[in-house]
Amino acid sequence: MSKAPSLQLDSATLADEYDRLGTRQFNHGLQLLDALDLREGERVLDIGCGTGRLTESAAQRVGARGEVLGIDPLPLRVERALQRAQGRFAARVGRAENLAEIADAHFDVVYLNSVIHWIPDQQEALREAWRVLKPGGRIGFTTMPADVPHDLHRVLHALIAGDPASQHAEIGAPNKLTRESTATLLASVGFEPTLNEIREFDDAFDNVDDVLSFSRASSFGNFLSSLPDPHVARLRERLAAALELHRGPRGLQLTRRMIFTAARKPLAH
Ligand SMILES: C[S@@+](CC[C@H](N)C(=O)[O-])C[C@H]1O[C@@H](n2cnc3c(N)ncnc32)[C@H](O)[C@@H]1O
């Protein structure tokens, strides 16, 4: 069953931390923009734009004749996106499931980078994306695969499996997809698939606190939020020990896997 993350746990600190540590999402996001082949003069919608780092790259790619809008439900992240934009792209508070302020068939490209696994009603979000896309328009997203977890999530799952008090803690995102369910979801809205593959990213962290800060900032405060502080402190100690097995020349080395998917709205619509 789909679950809604809390949108009330974000803070100025988490938003700033995301801006510092979210280079990981930015780097795989650049690959998503490559796959979507943005062209000069195109109109692009970045759903779940966060602090706008990738939105800025999209704006550079489409140039001054193009148009880029970022939307995100978290006001503090939109504030930072607007500071970054300096008028080169627009950003406003909004949710994927309700794009009512956007006219039908306005955009050439819609993308969601590391966002769809947070959305409770993914089909409604994709229906809205379909509506605002021109016929022949492209959609793309990246998301964490439910069946091929990140190294960090494997380690955390193993640590909390034997601890009844921690078992229901949020450690990833509530609405993960597989390559198969991604294909089914896109087809259910009418999109024609052009890409559906898993890519790996080798991250490196200085220490366990960097890992925890990255996870908290990326989840806008949802990561482990249901656990009382003493539980989190205990889990932190156990995680620090477990992550030593992942220490390599670049620090704590952890692989992330991401589904990369892209599709087209058929021309006949
Ligand atoms: C991991 S961040 C990714 C931010 C950005 N796309 C990037 O690549 O850096 C996930 C973002 O999804 C946003 N989000 C969560 N629920 C959403 C929803 N229902 N509609 C749109 N965005 C949502 C969050 O506010 C957050 O900024």
The ligand as an SDF file (V2000), in Angstrom:
LIG
                    3D

 27 29  0  0  0  0  0  0  0  0999 V2000
   15.8440   13.4710   -2.7980 C   0  0  0  0  0  0  0  0  0  0  0  0
   15.0260   14.9840   -3.1150 S   0  0  0  0  0  0  0  0  0  0  0  0
   15.4150   15.2310   -4.8490 C   0  0  0  0  0  0  0  0  0  0  0  0
   15.4930   16.6920   -5.1980 C   0  0  0  0  0  0  0  0  0  0  0  0
   15.9290   17.0090   -6.6320 C   0  0  0  0  0  0  0  0  0  0  0  0
   15.0400   16.4010   -7.6000 N   0  0  0  0  0  0  0  0  0  0  0  0
   17.3560   16.5930   -6.9040 C   0  0  0  0  0  0  0  0  0  0  0  0
   17.5970   15.8700   -7.8510 O   0  0  0  0  0  0  0  0  0  0  0  0
   18.2520   17.0140   -6.1360 O   0  0  0  0  0  0  0  0  0  0  0  0
   13.3110   14.5010   -3.1720 C   0  0  0  0  0  0  0  0  0  0  0  0
   12.3780   15.6770   -3.3950 C   0  0  0  0  0  0  0  0  0  0  0  0
   11.0610   15.1670   -3.6670 O   0  0  0  0  0  0  0  0  0  0  0  0
   10.1570   16.1200   -3.1980 C   0  0  0  0  0  0  0  0  0  0  0  0
    8.8020   15.5480   -3.0830 N   0  0  0  0  0  0  0  0  0  0  0  0
    8.3040   14.7740   -2.0980 C   0  0  0  0  0  0  0  0  0  0  0  0
    7.0000   14.4980   -2.3260 N   0  0  0  0  0  0  0  0  0  0  0  0
    6.6580   15.1210   -3.4690 C   0  0  0  0  0  0  0  0  0  0  0  0
    5.4520   15.2410   -4.2220 C   0  0  0  0  0  0  0  0  0  0  0  0
    4.3210   14.6460   -3.8100 N   0  0  0  0  0  0  0  0  0  0  0  0
    5.4580   15.9880   -5.3540 N   0  0  0  0  0  0  0  0  0  0  0  0
    6.5950   16.5840   -5.7630 C   0  0  0  0  0  0  0  0  0  0  0  0
    7.7730   16.5020   -5.1010 N   0  0  0  0  0  0  0  0  0  0  0  0
    7.8070   15.7840   -3.9690 C   0  0  0  0  0  0  0  0  0  0  0  0
   10.7600   16.5220   -1.8680 C   0  0  0  0  0  0  0  0  0  0  0  0
   10.2050   17.7080   -1.3750 O   0  0  0  0  0  0  0  0  0  0  0  0
   12.2500   16.5950   -2.2050 C   0  0  0  0  0  0  0  0  0  0  0  0
   12.6550   17.8900   -2.5230 O   0  0  0  0  0  0  0  0  0  0  0  0
  1  2  1  0
  2  3  1  0
  2 10  1  0
  3  4  1  0
  4  5  1  0
  5  6  1  0
  5  7  1  0
  7  8  2  0
  7  9  1  0
 10 11  1  0
 11 12  1  0
 11 26  1  0
 12 13  1  0
 13 14  1  0
 13 24  1  0
 14 15  1  0
 14 23  1  0
 15 16  2  0
 16 17  1  0
 17 18  1  0
 17 23  2  0
 18 19  1  0
 18 20  2  0
 20 21  1  0
 21 22  2  0
 22 23  1  0
 24 25  1  0
 24 26  1  0
 26 27  1  0
M  CHG  2   2   1   9  -1
M  END
$$$$
